[in-house]
Amino acid sequence: MQLFTQAKNTLSTLKEKPFKLKKDMQLLFESNLKTITGLQLIKSEFIIKGQRFDTVAYDPDSKAFISLIAFINN
């Protein structure tokens, strides 16, 4: 899907800027989690019973904890 930026009445295609590291993508996502998803960040890199979760968040609307996103950088 192409994304565009707008300047007055003109659209320009946004150029892709790949992440060098998976962690960079994760940090950007978690820093903007509320804006992107409406969820509240609880913990990054959470491990319980040998299972690792990249991002754990809380959904105040459903009052539920959510494990989010396996960040993969190809």
mmJSON file of the N, C-alpha and C atoms, coordinates in Angstrom:
{"data_MODEL":{"atom_site":{
"group_PDB":["ATOM","ATOM","ATOM","ATOM","ATOM","ATOM","ATOM","ATOM","ATOM","ATOM","ATOM","ATOM","ATOM","ATOM","ATOM","ATOM","ATOM","ATOM","ATOM","ATOM","ATOM","ATOM","ATOM","ATOM","ATOM","ATOM","ATOM","ATOM","ATOM","ATOM","ATOM","ATOM","ATOM","ATOM","ATOM","ATOM","ATOM","ATOM","ATOM","ATOM","ATOM","ATOM","ATOM","ATOM","ATOM","ATOM","ATOM","ATOM","ATOM","ATOM","ATOM","ATOM","ATOM","ATOM","ATOM","ATOM","ATOM","ATOM","ATOM","ATOM","ATOM","ATOM","ATOM","ATOM","ATOM","ATOM","ATOM","ATOM","ATOM","ATOM","ATOM","ATOM","ATOM","ATOM","ATOM","ATOM","ATOM","ATOM","ATOM","ATOM","ATOM","ATOM","ATOM","ATOM","ATOM","ATOM","ATOM","ATOM","ATOM","ATOM","ATOM","ATOM","ATOM","ATOM","ATOM","ATOM","ATOM","ATOM","ATOM","ATOM","ATOM","ATOM","ATOM","ATOM","ATOM","ATOM","ATOM","ATOM","ATOM","ATOM","ATOM","ATOM","ATOM","ATOM","ATOM","ATOM","ATOM","ATOM","ATOM","ATOM","ATOM","ATOM","ATOM","ATOM","ATOM","ATOM","ATOM","ATOM","ATOM","ATOM","ATOM","ATOM","ATOM","ATOM","ATOM","ATOM","ATOM","ATOM","ATOM","ATOM","ATOM","ATOM","ATOM","ATOM","ATOM","ATOM","ATOM","ATOM","ATOM","ATOM","ATOM","ATOM","ATOM","ATOM","ATOM","ATOM","ATOM","ATOM","ATOM","ATOM","ATOM","ATOM","ATOM","ATOM","ATOM","ATOM","ATOM","ATOM","ATOM","ATOM","ATOM","ATOM","ATOM","ATOM","ATOM","ATOM","ATOM","ATOM","ATOM","ATOM","ATOM","ATOM","ATOM","ATOM","ATOM","ATOM","ATOM","ATOM","ATOM","ATOM","ATOM","ATOM","ATOM","ATOM","ATOM","ATOM","ATOM","ATOM","ATOM","ATOM","ATOM","ATOM","ATOM","ATOM","ATOM","ATOM","ATOM","ATOM","ATOM","ATOM","ATOM","ATOM","ATOM","ATOM","ATOM","ATOM","ATOM","ATOM","ATOM","ATOM","ATOM","ATOM"],
"id":[1,2,3,4,5,6,7,8,9,10,11,12,13,14,15,16,17,18,19,20,21,22,23,24,25,26,27,28,29,30,31,32,33,34,35,36,37,38,39,40,41,42,43,44,45,46,47,48,49,50,51,52,53,54,55,56,57,58,59,60,61,62,63,64,65,66,67,68,69,70,71,72,73,74,75,76,77,78,79,80,81,82,83,84,85,86,87,88,89,90,91,92,93,94,95,96,97,98,99,100,101,102,103,104,105,106,107,108,109,110,111,112,113,114,115,116,117,118,119,120,121,122,123,124,125,126,127,128,129,130,131,132,133,134,135,136,137,138,139,140,141,142,143,144,145,146,147,148,149,150,151,152,153,154,155,156,157,158,159,160,161,162,163,164,165,166,167,168,169,170,171,172,173,174,175,176,177,178,179,180,181,182,183,184,185,186,187,188,189,190,191,192,193,194,195,196,197,198,199,200,201,202,203,204,205,206,207,208,209,210,211,212,213,214,215,216,217,218,219,220,221,222],
"type_symbol":["N","C","C","N","C","C","N","C","C","N","C","C","N","C","C","N","C","C","N","C","C","N","C","C","N","C","C","N","C","C","N","C","C","N","C","C","N","C","C","N","C","C","N","C","C","N","C","C","N","C","C","N","C","C","N","C","C","N","C","C","N","C","C","N","C","C","N","C","C","N","C","C","N","C","C","N","C","C","N","C","C","N","C","C","N","C","C","N","C","C","N","C","C","N","C","C","N","C","C","N","C","C","N","C","C","N","C","C","N","C","C","N","C","C","N","C","C","N","C","C","N","C","C","N","C","C","N","C","C","N","C","C","N","C","C","N","C","C","N","C","C","N","C","C","N","C","C","N","C","C","N","C","C","N","C","C","N","C","C","N","C","C","N","C","C","N","C","C","N","C","C","N","C","C","N","C","C","N","C","C","N","C","C","N","C","C","N","C","C","N","C","C","N","C","C","N","C","C","N","C","C","N","C","C","N","C","C","N","C","C","N","C","C","N","C","C","N","C","C","N","C","C"],
"label_atom_id":["N","CA","C","N","CA","C","N","CA","C","N","CA","C","N","CA","C","N","CA","C","N","CA","C","N","CA","C","N","CA","C","N","CA","C","N","CA","C","N","CA","C","N","CA","C","N","CA","C","N","CA","C","N","CA","C","N","CA","C","N","CA","C","N","CA","C","N","CA","C","N","CA","C","N","CA","C","N","CA","C","N","CA","C","N","CA","C","N","CA","C","N","CA","C","N","CA","C","N","CA","C","N","CA","C","N","CA","C","N","CA","C","N","CA","C","N","CA","C","N","CA","C","N","CA","C","N","CA","C","N","CA","C","N","CA","C","N","CA","C","N","CA","C","N","CA","C","N","CA","C","N","CA","C","N","CA","C","N","CA","C","N","CA","C","N","CA","C","N","CA","C","N","CA","C","N","CA","C","N","CA","C","N","CA","C","N","CA","C","N","CA","C","N","CA","C","N","CA","C","N","CA","C","N","CA","C","N","CA","C","N","CA","C","N","CA","C","N","CA","C","N","CA","C","N","CA","C","N","CA","C","N","CA","C","N","CA","C","N","CA","C","N","CA","C","N","CA","C","N","CA","C","N","CA","C","N","CA","C"],
"label_alt_id":[null,null,null,null,null,null,null,null,null,null,null,null,null,null,null,null,null,null,null,null,null,null,null,null,null,null,null,null,null,null,null,null,null,null,null,null,null,null,null,null,null,null,null,null,null,null,null,null,null,null,null,null,null,null,null,null,null,null,null,null,null,null,null,null,null,null,null,null,null,null,null,null,null,null,null,null,null,null,null,null,null,null,null,null,null,null,null,null,null,null,null,null,null,null,null,null,null,null,null,null,null,null,null,null,null,null,null,null,null,null,null,null,null,null,null,null,null,null,null,null,null,null,null,null,null,null,null,null,null,null,null,null,null,null,null,null,null,null,null,null,null,null,null,null,null,null,null,null,null,null,null,null,null,null,null,null,null,null,null,null,null,null,null,null,null,null,null,null,null,null,null,null,null,null,null,null,null,null,null,null,null,null,null,null,null,null,null,null,null,null,null,null,null,null,null,null,null,null,null,null,null,null,null,null,null,null,null,null,null,null,null,null,null,null,null,null,null,null,null,null,null,null],
"label_comp_id":["MET","MET","MET","GLN","GLN","GLN","LEU","LEU","LEU","PHE","PHE","PHE","THR","THR","THR","GLN","GLN","GLN","ALA","ALA","ALA","LYS","LYS","LYS","ASN","ASN","ASN","THR","THR","THR","LEU","LEU","LEU","SER","SER","SER","THR","THR","THR","LEU","LEU","LEU","LYS","LYS","LYS","GLU","GLU","GLU","LYS","LYS","LYS","PRO","PRO","PRO","PHE","PHE","PHE","LYS","LYS","LYS","LEU","LEU","LEU","LYS","LYS","LYS","LYS","LYS","LYS","ASP","ASP","ASP","MET","MET","MET","GLN","GLN","GLN","LEU","LEU","LEU","LEU","LEU","LEU","PHE","PHE","PHE","GLU","GLU","GLU","SER","SER","SER","ASN","ASN","ASN","LEU","LEU","LEU","LYS","LYS","LYS","THR","THR","THR","ILE","ILE","ILE","THR","THR","THR","GLY","GLY","GLY","LEU","LEU","LEU","GLN","GLN","GLN","LEU","LEU","LEU","ILE","ILE","ILE","LYS","LYS","LYS","SER","SER","SER","GLU","GLU","GLU","PHE","PHE","PHE","ILE","ILE","ILE","ILE","ILE","ILE","LYS","LYS","LYS","GLY","GLY","GLY","GLN","GLN","GLN","ARG","ARG","ARG","PHE","PHE","PHE","ASP","ASP","ASP","THR","THR","THR","VAL","VAL","VAL","ALA","ALA","ALA","TYR","TYR","TYR","ASP","ASP","ASP","PRO","PRO","PRO","ASP","ASP","ASP","SER","SER","SER","LYS","LYS","LYS","ALA","ALA","ALA","PHE","PHE","PHE","ILE","ILE","ILE","SER","SER","SER","LEU","LEU","LEU","ILE","ILE","ILE","ALA","ALA","ALA","PHE","PHE","PHE","ILE","ILE","ILE","ASN","ASN","ASN","ASN","ASN","ASN"],
"label_asym_id":["A","A","A","A","A","A","A","A","A","A","A","A","A","A","A","A","A","A","A","A","A","A","A","A","A","A","A","A","A","A","A","A","A","A","A","A","A","A","A","A","A","A","A","A","A","A","A","A","A","A","A","A","A","A","A","A","A","A","A","A","A","A","A","A","A","A","A","A","A","A","A","A","A","A","A","A","A","A","A","A","A","A","A","A","A","A","A","A","A","A","A","A","A","A","A","A","A","A","A","A","A","A","A","A","A","A","A","A","A","A","A","A","A","A","A","A","A","A","A","A","A","A","A","A","A","A","A","A","A","A","A","A","A","A","A","A","A","A","A","A","A","A","A","A","A","A","A","A","A","A","A","A","A","A","A","A","A","A","A","A","A","A","A","A","A","A","A","A","A","A","A","A","A","A","A","A","A","A","A","A","A","A","A","A","A","A","A","A","A","A","A","A","A","A","A","A","A","A","A","A","A","A","A","A","A","A","A","A","A","A","A","A","A","A","A","A","A","A","A","A","A","A"],
"label_entity_id":["1","1","1","1","1","1","1","1","1","1","1","1","1","1","1","1","1","1","1","1","1","1","1","1","1","1","1","1","1","1","1","1","1","1","1","1","1","1","1","1","1","1","1","1","1","1","1","1","1","1","1","1","1","1","1","1","1","1","1","1","1","1","1","1","1","1","1","1","1","1","1","1","1","1","1","1","1","1","1","1","1","1","1","1","1","1","1","1","1","1","1","1","1","1","1","1","1","1","1","1","1","1","1","1","1","1","1","1","1","1","1","1","1","1","1","1","1","1","1","1","1","1","1","1","1","1","1","1","1","1","1","1","1","1","1","1","1","1","1","1","1","1","1","1","1","1","1","1","1","1","1","1","1","1","1","1","1","1","1","1","1","1","1","1","1","1","1","1","1","1","1","1","1","1","1","1","1","1","1","1","1","1","1","1","1","1","1","1","1","1","1","1","1","1","1","1","1","1","1","1","1","1","1","1","1","1","1","1","1","1","1","1","1","1","1","1","1","1","1","1","1","1"],
"label_seq_id":[1,1,1,2,2,2,3,3,3,4,4,4,5,5,5,6,6,6,7,7,7,8,8,8,9,9,9,10,10,10,11,11,11,12,12,12,13,13,13,14,14,14,15,15,15,16,16,16,17,17,17,18,18,18,19,19,19,20,20,20,21,21,21,22,22,22,23,23,23,24,24,24,25,25,25,26,26,26,27,27,27,28,28,28,29,29,29,30,30,30,31,31,31,32,32,32,33,33,33,34,34,34,35,35,35,36,36,36,37,37,37,38,38,38,39,39,39,40,40,40,41,41,41,42,42,42,43,43,43,44,44,44,45,45,45,46,46,46,47,47,47,48,48,48,49,49,49,50,50,50,51,51,51,52,52,52,53,53,53,54,54,54,55,55,55,56,56,56,57,57,57,58,58,58,59,59,59,60,60,60,61,61,61,62,62,62,63,63,63,64,64,64,65,65,65,66,66,66,67,67,67,68,68,68,69,69,69,70,70,70,71,71,71,72,72,72,73,73,73,74,74,74],
"pdbx_PDB_ins_code":[null,null,null,null,null,null,null,null,null,null,null,null,null,null,null,null,null,null,null,null,null,null,null,null,null,null,null,null,null,null,null,null,null,null,null,null,null,null,null,null,null,null,null,null,null,null,null,null,null,null,null,null,null,null,null,null,null,null,null,null,null,null,null,null,null,null,null,null,null,null,null,null,null,null,null,null,null,null,null,null,null,null,null,null,null,null,null,null,null,null,null,null,null,null,null,null,null,null,null,null,null,null,null,null,null,null,null,null,null,null,null,null,null,null,null,null,null,null,null,null,null,null,null,null,null,null,null,null,null,null,null,null,null,null,null,null,null,null,null,null,null,null,null,null,null,null,null,null,null,null,null,null,null,null,null,null,null,null,null,null,null,null,null,null,null,null,null,null,null,null,null,null,null,null,null,null,null,null,null,null,null,null,null,null,null,null,null,null,null,null,null,null,null,null,null,null,null,null,null,null,null,null,null,null,null,null,null,null,null,null,null,null,null,null,null,null,null,null,null,null,null,null],
"Cartn_x":[0.846,0.0,0.894,0.652,1.42,0.87,1.781,1.419,1.865,1.125,1.401,1.487,2.186,2.213,1.561,0.948,0.226,0.876,1.081,1.532,0.567,-0.262,-1.345,-2.235,-2.323,-3.178,-2.393,-1.157,-0.307,0.071,-0.077,0.34,1.675,2.536,3.818,3.945,4.488,4.668,5.731,5.43,6.419,7.353,8.631,9.605,9.814,9.965,10.193,11.574,11.638,12.909,13.001,13.692,13.763,14.456,14.051,14.693,15.948,17.021,18.258,18.131,17.478,17.331,15.861,15.503,14.153,13.814,14.772,14.563,14.171,14.725,14.37,12.883,12.394,10.982,10.109,10.527,9.774,9.716,10.832,10.859,9.968,9.982,9.126,7.653,7.319,5.939,5.487,6.306,5.926,5.849,6.697,6.66,5.386,4.759,3.556,2.353,2.415,1.388,-0.006,-0.123,-1.426,-2.01,-1.179,-1.635,-2.059,-1.286,-1.553,-2.727,-2.775,-3.745,-4.737,-4.442,-5.291,-4.976,-3.936,-3.555,-2.468,-2.383,-1.372,-0.251,0.989,2.135,2.288,2.401,2.639,4.099,4.599,5.965,6.512,7.771,8.485,9.402,9.523,10.404,10.017,8.792,8.247,8.409,8.956,9.146,8.411,7.606,6.889,6.833,7.255,7.282,7.982,9.096,9.899,9.365,8.224,7.652,8.001,8.508,8.9,7.886,7.425,6.485,7.196,7.191,7.859,7.191,5.862,5.129,3.868,3.692,2.455,1.771,0.483,-0.275,-1.604,-2.251,-3.546,-4.569,-5.729,-6.831,-7.845,-7.901,-8.815,-10.289,-10.603,-12.001,-12.517,-11.726,-12.155,-11.619,-10.787,-10.16,-9.415,-8.61,-7.867,-6.41,-5.553,-4.147,-3.962,-3.094,-2.894,-1.403,-1.034,0.335,0.351,1.217,1.229,2.49,2.348,3.375,4.639,4.935,6.25,6.972,7.895,8.589,9.609,9.463,10.367,10.897,12.184,12.808,13.462,12.861,13.414,14.484],
"Cartn_y":[-1.172,0.0,1.238,2.109,3.346,4.335,5.098,6.164,7.486,8.53,9.847,10.899,11.96,13.142,14.274,15.205,16.288,17.623,18.417,19.796,20.629,21.392,22.144,21.172,21.295,20.403,19.377,19.118,18.184,17.002,15.791,14.579,14.1,13.65,13.062,11.704,10.745,9.404,9.418,8.77,8.604,7.469,7.645,6.608,5.729,4.442,3.481,3.7,3.632,3.729,2.499,1.466,0.215,0.404,-0.412,-0.412,-1.265,-0.794,-1.567,-2.746,-2.497,-3.524,-3.694,-4.92,-5.222,-4.341,-4.137,-3.353,-1.909,-1.339,0.029,0.116,-0.883,-0.935,-1.081,-1.951,-2.191,-0.921,-0.233,0.984,2.083,2.243,3.238,2.889,1.618,1.173,1.382,0.941,1.056,2.512,3.366,4.79,5.469,4.883,5.462,4.526,3.573,2.546,3.12,4.081,4.68,5.368,6.086,6.784,5.803,4.742,3.777,2.866,2.363,1.317,1.689,2.749,3.098,2.282,1.443,0.587,1.25,0.813,1.329,0.299,0.722,-0.173,-0.584,-1.884,-2.415,-2.834,-3.623,-4.14,-4.507,-4.226,-4.636,-5.796,-6.762,-7.913,-8.651,-9.079,-9.763,-11.273,-11.926,-13.376,-14.006,-15.023,-15.771,-17.24,-18.104,-19.548,-19.885,-19.226,-19.504,-18.92,-18.241,-17.611,-16.128,-15.622,-14.22,-13.467,-12.345,-11.474,-10.155,-9.725,-8.478,-7.291,-7.221,-6.08,-6.568,-6.157,-6.452,-5.123,-5.068,-3.83,-4.101,-3.02,-3.092,-2.323,-2.944,-2.309,-1.82,-0.506,0.006,-0.171,-0.265,-0.45,-1.837,-2.864,-4.231,-4.706,-3.865,-4.191,-5.522,-5.661,-6.901,-6.592,-7.523,-7.442,-8.138,-7.582,-8.081,-8.235,-9.379,-9.571,-9.206,-8.278,-7.751,-8.086,-8.283,-8.174,-8.996,-9.823,-10.433,-9.61,-8.783,-7.896,-8.688,-8.639,-9.361,-8.368,-8.318,-7.406,-8.247,-8.267,-9.083,-8.332],
"Cartn_z":[0.0,0.0,0.0,-0.929,-0.975,0.045,0.642,1.566,0.967,1.305,0.735,1.826,1.513,2.35,1.552,2.272,1.601,1.914,0.878,1.015,0.184,0.876,0.237,-0.531,-1.841,-2.628,-3.424,-3.024,-3.751,-2.867,-3.411,-2.709,-3.265,-2.374,-2.765,-2.1,-2.83,-2.294,-1.192,-0.075,0.986,0.602,0.845,0.539,1.765,1.518,2.584,3.196,4.507,5.215,6.118,5.66,6.424,7.774,8.738,10.046,9.973,10.589,10.608,11.572,12.701,13.731,14.11,14.462,14.943,16.151,17.011,18.235,17.911,16.838,16.44,16.091,15.357,14.983,16.23,17.127,18.358,19.216,19.371,20.189,19.607,18.291,17.654,17.861,17.659,17.85,19.295,20.244,21.655,22.11,21.569,21.922,21.423,20.416,19.818,19.92,20.83,20.965,21.179,22.083,22.385,21.15,20.418,19.216,18.128,17.946,16.874,17.206,18.436,18.782,19.871,20.63,21.768,23.012,22.936,24.068,24.903,26.162,27.08,27.222,27.05,27.19,28.652,28.868,30.213,30.364,29.411,29.534,28.162,27.972,26.767,27.137,26.234,26.465,27.754,27.837,29.023,28.863,29.888,29.852,31.021,30.71,31.741,31.31,32.215,31.957,30.642,30.393,29.215,27.91,27.967,26.778,26.787,25.654,25.549,24.705,25.235,24.542,24.256,22.993,22.642,23.319,23.258,23.789,24.485,25.729,26.454,26.729,26.395,26.529,27.232,27.629,28.305,27.486,27.296,26.584,27.612,27.877,28.899,28.529,27.247,26.84,27.213,26.928,27.245,28.591,29.22,30.509,30.429,29.365,29.129,28.804,29.195,28.827,27.484,26.669,25.313,25.06,24.517,24.055,22.581,22.233,20.875,20.116,18.871,17.854,18.117,17.171,17.091,16.024,16.426,15.503,14.696,13.378,12.483,11.462,11.303,10.347,9.277,8.089,6.986,6.239],
"occupancy":[1.0,1.0,1.0,1.0,1.0,1.0,1.0,1.0,1.0,1.0,1.0,1.0,1.0,1.0,1.0,1.0,1.0,1.0,1.0,1.0,1.0,1.0,1.0,1.0,1.0,1.0,1.0,1.0,1.0,1.0,1.0,1.0,1.0,1.0,1.0,1.0,1.0,1.0,1.0,1.0,1.0,1.0,1.0,1.0,1.0,1.0,1.0,1.0,1.0,1.0,1.0,1.0,1.0,1.0,1.0,1.0,1.0,1.0,1.0,1.0,1.0,1.0,1.0,1.0,1.0,1.0,1.0,1.0,1.0,1.0,1.0,1.0,1.0,1.0,1.0,1.0,1.0,1.0,1.0,1.0,1.0,1.0,1.0,1.0,1.0,1.0,1.0,1.0,1.0,1.0,1.0,1.0,1.0,1.0,1.0,1.0,1.0,1.0,1.0,1.0,1.0,1.0,1.0,1.0,1.0,1.0,1.0,1.0,1.0,1.0,1.0,1.0,1.0,1.0,1.0,1.0,1.0,1.0,1.0,1.0,1.0,1.0,1.0,1.0,1.0,1.0,1.0,1.0,1.0,1.0,1.0,1.0,1.0,1.0,1.0,1.0,1.0,1.0,1.0,1.0,1.0,1.0,1.0,1.0,1.0,1.0,1.0,1.0,1.0,1.0,1.0,1.0,1.0,1.0,1.0,1.0,1.0,1.0,1.0,1.0,1.0,1.0,1.0,1.0,1.0,1.0,1.0,1.0,1.0,1.0,1.0,1.0,1.0,1.0,1.0,1.0,1.0,1.0,1.0,1.0,1.0,1.0,1.0,1.0,1.0,1.0,1.0,1.0,1.0,1.0,1.0,1.0,1.0,1.0,1.0,1.0,1.0,1.0,1.0,1.0,1.0,1.0,1.0,1.0,1.0,1.0,1.0,1.0,1.0,1.0,1.0,1.0,1.0,1.0,1.0,1.0,1.0,1.0,1.0,1.0,1.0,1.0],
"B_iso_or_equiv":[0.0,0.0,0.0,0.0,0.0,0.0,0.0,0.0,0.0,0.0,0.0,0.0,0.0,0.0,0.0,0.0,0.0,0.0,0.0,0.0,0.0,0.0,0.0,0.0,0.0,0.0,0.0,0.0,0.0,0.0,0.0,0.0,0.0,0.0,0.0,0.0,0.0,0.0,0.0,0.0,0.0,0.0,0.0,0.0,0.0,0.0,0.0,0.0,0.0,0.0,0.0,0.0,0.0,0.0,0.0,0.0,0.0,0.0,0.0,0.0,0.0,0.0,0.0,0.0,0.0,0.0,0.0,0.0,0.0,0.0,0.0,0.0,0.0,0.0,0.0,0.0,0.0,0.0,0.0,0.0,0.0,0.0,0.0,0.0,0.0,0.0,0.0,0.0,0.0,0.0,0.0,0.0,0.0,0.0,0.0,0.0,0.0,0.0,0.0,0.0,0.0,0.0,0.0,0.0,0.0,0.0,0.0,0.0,0.0,0.0,0.0,0.0,0.0,0.0,0.0,0.0,0.0,0.0,0.0,0.0,0.0,0.0,0.0,0.0,0.0,0.0,0.0,0.0,0.0,0.0,0.0,0.0,0.0,0.0,0.0,0.0,0.0,0.0,0.0,0.0,0.0,0.0,0.0,0.0,0.0,0.0,0.0,0.0,0.0,0.0,0.0,0.0,0.0,0.0,0.0,0.0,0.0,0.0,0.0,0.0,0.0,0.0,0.0,0.0,0.0,0.0,0.0,0.0,0.0,0.0,0.0,0.0,0.0,0.0,0.0,0.0,0.0,0.0,0.0,0.0,0.0,0.0,0.0,0.0,0.0,0.0,0.0,0.0,0.0,0.0,0.0,0.0,0.0,0.0,0.0,0.0,0.0,0.0,0.0,0.0,0.0,0.0,0.0,0.0,0.0,0.0,0.0,0.0,0.0,0.0,0.0,0.0,0.0,0.0,0.0,0.0,0.0,0.0,0.0,0.0,0.0,0.0],
"pdbx_formal_charge":[null,null,null,null,null,null,null,null,null,null,null,null,null,null,null,null,null,null,null,null,null,null,null,null,null,null,null,null,null,null,null,null,null,null,null,null,null,null,null,null,null,null,null,null,null,null,null,null,null,null,null,null,null,null,null,null,null,null,null,null,null,null,null,null,null,null,null,null,null,null,null,null,null,null,null,null,null,null,null,null,null,null,null,null,null,null,null,null,null,null,null,null,null,null,null,null,null,null,null,null,null,null,null,null,null,null,null,null,null,null,null,null,null,null,null,null,null,null,null,null,null,null,null,null,null,null,null,null,null,null,null,null,null,null,null,null,null,null,null,null,null,null,null,null,null,null,null,null,null,null,null,null,null,null,null,null,null,null,null,null,null,null,null,null,null,null,null,null,null,null,null,null,null,null,null,null,null,null,null,null,null,null,null,null,null,null,null,null,null,null,null,null,null,null,null,null,null,null,null,null,null,null,null,null,null,null,null,null,null,null,null,null,null,null,null,null,null,null,null,null,null,null],
"auth_seq_id":[1,1,1,2,2,2,3,3,3,4,4,4,5,5,5,6,6,6,7,7,7,8,8,8,9,9,9,10,10,10,11,11,11,12,12,12,13,13,13,14,14,14,15,15,15,16,16,16,17,17,17,18,18,18,19,19,19,20,20,20,21,21,21,22,22,22,23,23,23,24,24,24,25,25,25,26,26,26,27,27,27,28,28,28,29,29,29,30,30,30,31,31,31,32,32,32,33,33,33,34,34,34,35,35,35,36,36,36,37,37,37,38,38,38,39,39,39,40,40,40,41,41,41,42,42,42,43,43,43,44,44,44,45,45,45,46,46,46,47,47,47,48,48,48,49,49,49,50,50,50,51,51,51,52,52,52,53,53,53,54,54,54,55,55,55,56,56,56,57,57,57,58,58,58,59,59,59,60,60,60,61,61,61,62,62,62,63,63,63,64,64,64,65,65,65,66,66,66,67,67,67,68,68,68,69,69,69,70,70,70,71,71,71,72,72,72,73,73,73,74,74,74],
"auth_comp_id":["MET","MET","MET","GLN","GLN","GLN","LEU","LEU","LEU","PHE","PHE","PHE","THR","THR","THR","GLN","GLN","GLN","ALA","ALA","ALA","LYS","LYS","LYS","ASN","ASN","ASN","THR","THR","THR","LEU","LEU","LEU","SER","SER","SER","THR","THR","THR","LEU","LEU","LEU","LYS","LYS","LYS","GLU","GLU","GLU","LYS","LYS","LYS","PRO","PRO","PRO","PHE","PHE","PHE","LYS","LYS","LYS","LEU","LEU","LEU","LYS","LYS","LYS","LYS","LYS","LYS","ASP","ASP","ASP","MET","MET","MET","GLN","GLN","GLN","LEU","LEU","LEU","LEU","LEU","LEU","PHE","PHE","PHE","GLU","GLU","GLU","SER","SER","SER","ASN","ASN","ASN","LEU","LEU","LEU","LYS","LYS","LYS","THR","THR","THR","ILE","ILE","ILE","THR","THR","THR","GLY","GLY","GLY","LEU","LEU","LEU","GLN","GLN","GLN","LEU","LEU","LEU","ILE","ILE","ILE","LYS","LYS","LYS","SER","SER","SER","GLU","GLU","GLU","PHE","PHE","PHE","ILE","ILE","ILE","ILE","ILE","ILE","LYS","LYS","LYS","GLY","GLY","GLY","GLN","GLN","GLN","ARG","ARG","ARG","PHE","PHE","PHE","ASP","ASP","ASP","THR","THR","THR","VAL","VAL","VAL","ALA","ALA","ALA","TYR","TYR","TYR","ASP","ASP","ASP","PRO","PRO","PRO","ASP","ASP","ASP","SER","SER","SER","LYS","LYS","LYS","ALA","ALA","ALA","PHE","PHE","PHE","ILE","ILE","ILE","SER","SER","SER","LEU","LEU","LEU","ILE","ILE","ILE","ALA","ALA","ALA","PHE","PHE","PHE","ILE","ILE","ILE","ASN","ASN","ASN","ASN","ASN","ASN"],
"auth_asym_id":["A","A","A","A","A","A","A","A","A","A","A","A","A","A","A","A","A","A","A","A","A","A","A","A","A","A","A","A","A","A","A","A","A","A","A","A","A","A","A","A","A","A","A","A","A","A","A","A","A","A","A","A","A","A","A","A","A","A","A","A","A","A","A","A","A","A","A","A","A","A","A","A","A","A","A","A","A","A","A","A","A","A","A","A","A","A","A","A","A","A","A","A","A","A","A","A","A","A","A","A","A","A","A","A","A","A","A","A","A","A","A","A","A","A","A","A","A","A","A","A","A","A","A","A","A","A","A","A","A","A","A","A","A","A","A","A","A","A","A","A","A","A","A","A","A","A","A","A","A","A","A","A","A","A","A","A","A","A","A","A","A","A","A","A","A","A","A","A","A","A","A","A","A","A","A","A","A","A","A","A","A","A","A","A","A","A","A","A","A","A","A","A","A","A","A","A","A","A","A","A","A","A","A","A","A","A","A","A","A","A","A","A","A","A","A","A","A","A","A","A","A","A"],
"auth_atom_id":["N","CA","C","N","CA","C","N","CA","C","N","CA","C","N","CA","C","N","CA","C","N","CA","C","N","CA","C","N","CA","C","N","CA","C","N","CA","C","N","CA","C","N","CA","C","N","CA","C","N","CA","C","N","CA","C","N","CA","C","N","CA","C","N","CA","C","N","CA","C","N","CA","C","N","CA","C","N","CA","C","N","CA","C","N","CA","C","N","CA","C","N","CA","C","N","CA","C","N","CA","C","N","CA","C","N","CA","C","N","CA","C","N","CA","C","N","CA","C","N","CA","C","N","CA","C","N","CA","C","N","CA","C","N","CA","C","N","CA","C","N","CA","C","N","CA","C","N","CA","C","N","CA","C","N","CA","C","N","CA","C","N","CA","C","N","CA","C","N","CA","C","N","CA","C","N","CA","C","N","CA","C","N","CA","C","N","CA","C","N","CA","C","N","CA","C","N","CA","C","N","CA","C","N","CA","C","N","CA","C","N","CA","C","N","CA","C","N","CA","C","N","CA","C","N","CA","C","N","CA","C","N","CA","C","N","CA","C","N","CA","C","N","CA","C","N","CA","C","N","CA","C","N","CA","C","N","CA","C"],
"pdbx_PDB_model_num":[1,1,1,1,1,1,1,1,1,1,1,1,1,1,1,1,1,1,1,1,1,1,1,1,1,1,1,1,1,1,1,1,1,1,1,1,1,1,1,1,1,1,1,1,1,1,1,1,1,1,1,1,1,1,1,1,1,1,1,1,1,1,1,1,1,1,1,1,1,1,1,1,1,1,1,1,1,1,1,1,1,1,1,1,1,1,1,1,1,1,1,1,1,1,1,1,1,1,1,1,1,1,1,1,1,1,1,1,1,1,1,1,1,1,1,1,1,1,1,1,1,1,1,1,1,1,1,1,1,1,1,1,1,1,1,1,1,1,1,1,1,1,1,1,1,1,1,1,1,1,1,1,1,1,1,1,1,1,1,1,1,1,1,1,1,1,1,1,1,1,1,1,1,1,1,1,1,1,1,1,1,1,1,1,1,1,1,1,1,1,1,1,1,1,1,1,1,1,1,1,1,1,1,1,1,1,1,1,1,1,1,1,1,1,1,1,1,1,1,1,1,1]
}}}
